[in-house]
């Protein structure tokens, strides 16, 4: 017997993709991203040698893809714009070919009764901006705000739901802590500055949007609930610190407009507070999100450290907890998620 279920009114049913996953860097006119640069220099770091030029065929077959979305009941699709495609180099002249492509995609979605949700940044920094310091640089923040304004001016008449960043902790972890994204830095001080500046960039774009547009804007976070091994105070403390680093460092400023005091105290104790400017506090407080996107993959299970960290080793979040493998855990064998 076939059973039909009806989503409640106002329920968004759809899918999402990044520009890097679906456009292909060799389709059309586009500037170079960090992915293009990294693949050119270290193709061995990419799974099966597949780089950013070898993606889905959405760029050339988006009409067919969107028709298929409609067939399976989508009423929304979250796409990301490529900063490097819309403005090659990250600053300067707007690429009119990119304007036409994104405009056509938006119009095609709307023609099929699919609401476009548009994200501005999904790990794909223009290489010229990375060479200026990436999110370590206030100059890059200013360029990102200019890019956001251009996107809002071009597409804001039809797009009423925006996101500033997708999973902003991933470039921090991958690019500045654990060496699985470009620029392959392992330096917690720089990682913390990148994380902080990302939220300053986010708040500046939220402020701009609210000044000039009439829709909603938010951020997409991949939250990983921190579960302690036990209720022992040492395990609970380890779990709390893990949560501060990997969840609340982005969640609190996004939805509360401020950072957790215990995170600030921890970083201050270890001499790792980021560089700030006096106006930052009010900027964050006055520009919280209208909506929050949550990508959930897996929790973090942690325990108190089995051994104290070497006092001469560089500061890292892992100083404060060890990963814990729960007995009897169920795994997704295709992704390694627990």
Steps between C-alpha positions, in 0.01 A plus 500: 500500500631843407495758776527867413632756743446873473757751617357771726429838347813709468736198503799539267592179314803519279872450456819701495830518316808718489627688197821294503302175494271587213651765273841371399783750488550453124139577407453859393703795620618477858782618718729260684405371843714344770378161374629564148832615638538209742405238241750644253779478758407187698258281302610203714310654793167455318301175521558292187665802342165670439534879502269801481467482122334157519161558662133436440361629170263755655668794327393372159190300595341704777162514325478121495622477859242752617221317319608185683497688831140595434410140409614375840310772683763762576365838598846644575861469389799648678776596260825682563641779290867486410666824605782431252253445215286805568802726560819338365783585736255583778498873425435716198294437190191281519493203260185550293505139383473393864219749558306344211564145625387564856206711387385226262528236774296714741235568237480130410453405865222754544332386176484152655361626833829433675613768742871586460699520822837658417822461696791738447801294609564126502875449552601650162713807570637675187871428498580872478309555824678207665831652395396814691454286813154351451283536807804609700473834317260788563562603138348172386201557729440833325524334158253232609250765610535668159437163332192443716360843407543422130322166544213661691464775239500250213277227641325640809185582304438126456696338783352563845696248706878537529782342696838660563704183553460126478677312782755773578683284752614263223756740347623566854544132579619397156708799403650609832491210748499153346648543150222368277420826315712766338699699622612199707598700806525339845487795737227545761566872540437560131204261507336701779555824309346348187197382698454840662537696176255265329234602750590867459457458124170323563370777727601773255308329220195447724512870583523593133215270407266639763581854386426436133284189453167365626551124531672282757866421549675243716789258518536122460692323778601135518436441869657203674349442846770416753419189703715414803618146568342518846355739755838523671586871545820459297311352204230766528763775495665345195166484321419860589831631367457296182156655457643849548760452229298315237142622547454808711794689346270556200153429639504755782614803298258405221186467715588691819736760361774422750762241585477270805683653794663167586644473148639851529652417839655178371664672204616787718653259750707340225588824321295427188237772484458628143573856396181706515382852430293713742191505276489120461301437818206719400518374142447141616235591757290698255512258207376157604354261243140490379524125455747223577588214268624183671692225324519198728734210420630355825567582866837535668553251780778604731662423830749658736859482384673173572830687516573867558610678181867573455535855639744578217269387223305766307161596641214301343136427593610140553691608809173478692338172396555165331264341252292219645377200303175389659465120526223370274490816291337475159702617202419616152764294318494732199579819690653387828236687696399387847 
